Amino acid sequence: MHSSTPKAPFTRTTSVPSVPDGVRARGGVGGFRPEIEGLRAVAVLLVAVYHIWLGRVSGGVDVFLMLTGFLITGSLVRSVEREGRVRFVAFWTRLVRRLVPAVAVVLTATMAAVYLLLPRSRWGDILEEVRAAALYHENWALAHAAVDYLAREAAPSPVQHFWSLSIQGQFYLLWPLLVALAALVATRARLPFRATVLVLVTAVFALSLSYSVSITARDQAWAYFDTGARLWELALGALLALVVHRVHLPVRLRVFLGWFGLAALVSCGALLSVSTLFPGYVALWPTTAAVLVVLAGTTGSPHGADRLLTWKPLTELGRLSYPLYLWHWPVLVCYLEVTGRSLATPLGGLGILGASLVLAWLTHRFVEGGLDRFTRPPVRRTPAWSLGIAAALIVPVLAASLLWTDRIDRDRAERALELAAPESYPGAGVVADPTTVLADVPVRPDPADARQDLSWHHEEGCHVTLTSSELVVCDTGPADAERTLALVGASRVAHWYPAVRAAADARGWRLVSFSKSGCQFSTDTSHRDGVVFDECEVWKARAMAELEELRPDAVLTSSTRATLDGERVHDGYLGMWEWLDGLGVEVIGLRDLPRLTYQGAECVESGPVDQCVSPVSASQEEVDPATLVTLPPNVTLMDLTDQVCPDGYCEAVVGNILVFWDHSHITATYAGTLAPAMEKALVEATGW
């Protein structure tokens, strides 16, 4: 499985809003506008096609956000002009009645598919996202995951496409308040109502777009899911709703604008890397394209784009766009999981699309508007009725996910007790003694627990995340110890902590440790996603200041960097070692472990285990590159690769213990069994 978040490495996802009040003509005067239904159909087809066959995002989410702003603003403004106020309860309960039933049905079906088809190692994270999706804050859950180094390589969840629906849900809460504020200001100041709304919406548009451009340049992975960075797209639709009735263009120009806008929309995903560039100013491409199509409207010309957009099959598909979007992503994720593919085949993709269309039609027919038909006699659609229906559907989803999560936690606690029998789980002990007879016991940590099998170093916050620049120092051992060892570096240094801690405790050394995700202990300027990694630069400066004050006897850190593109010694490593030499501090350079060609926990769970093997040569050079460069005199090299990947191969399980929980980090449980080997290597390297 491949990730679909942008790196925003997680994502090729978008979302489709439901239309709250029908598709109306400009400014609310006139009737139904079928070309907008056709536009929604084109957008959802782009979304599905790009997801299923191309593994990319198309920019369709931006079109739907713009249309949501257009339709919601028009509805609210007409309501105030008609009734003199915003009917908050009626507005929100109508949306709840329309949106929640389909969401509840899709989430229920998705949880069933997760139980039947997806590995248990992913259940816990997916259930958290199910709750986030049900409560309309999935975008924030994904924003945190996108900047969490230890989560960025995770496979896409079957509900991550709810992120833009969450943004829309937050918009639905905010926008009536903004329109009501405009009505209040207009009344008190005796100003034209629409002009007041226009001023407020323009301010939101300008502020959000400015913020979007700024945060996208600094942290695109976060910005992709940030409501504030996306709000301008909805505000653009609102601006269009407020001015479209005043725009009168010649038919020939409208014909041109319609086709130009449609062509720009279709070409956006092919010409731009949407997942790594949006949502800054680049997102003006698809949103402006959609604006042009709306401005073109129904031209009446046989040559207009509206002839295509009002074609009945396309408008019917537009009506299904909301449930089609809800279904196509979980169907795709399950297909990819079952087939082991990263993209659908041409025939398989047609099957995904066909199944999604059938499910979308059934949802539209029996769920979106069909609940009232099952009550005899028909029930009046009061706010209480709408909320009751929503609660009756969504509360069981939340309850089921919570009960399931509780069961997972209790099972994990029971499995942890089994590790109290070290004779059954020798781990790296079998490397030192190949004659060890292994008991026939389940692998531990269980693959379902592997992502949580992190050391005390992580749990106590000594290892900080990508977004933090704070230096958290963990200090263990006697304060007056004869020797002080510092463990410093990125996550692939931090995963050695249990072994280093055990060795230090056994020898009576003082151990000081601090580490940060994705931040190599190097004098090179760090970059992430093409921009300077400011948090890392600040963290390194603080780490150096701490070391300058501490003056430990030795620093244990990475000596090489291994990737599937090869292994090398960064010049910045040498620069940092020379700096430490100037402080009179010894350096123990620990060779980086190989990168795997498989995901540890998921491979073990899907089995067979004997196929979860990766050659050391896939990412490590035959000769340690650090031995081929001129090292400062304070550096001693250390290599424990053979303790993790004996005989030149990295197996998923050694001594009944799961070695790697992903493709590059060892479990804390296995690291703990490396203590004797680590102690021996440290004594040899230091002479202590």
Helices and strands as residue ranges (DSSP letters): G 26-28, H 34-49, I 50-54, H 60-83, H 88-117, G 120-122, H 123-134, H 138-146, G 160-162, H 163-189, H 193-218, H 220-223, H 227-243, G 244-246, H 251-271, H 274-277, G 281-283, H 284-296, H 305-309, H 312-319, H 321-339, H 346-363, I 364-368, G 371-374, H 383-418, H 429-432, G 447-452, H 456-459, E 463-464, E 474-476, E 484-489, H 491-494, H 497-507, E 510-516, E 527-528, E 531-532, H 534-550, E 554-558, E 561-563, E 566-568, H 571-582, E 586-590, H 600-606, G 609-611, E 613-615, G 616-618, G 625-628, E 635-638, H 641-644, G 646-648, E 649-651, E 653-654, E 657-658, H 668-673, H 675-686
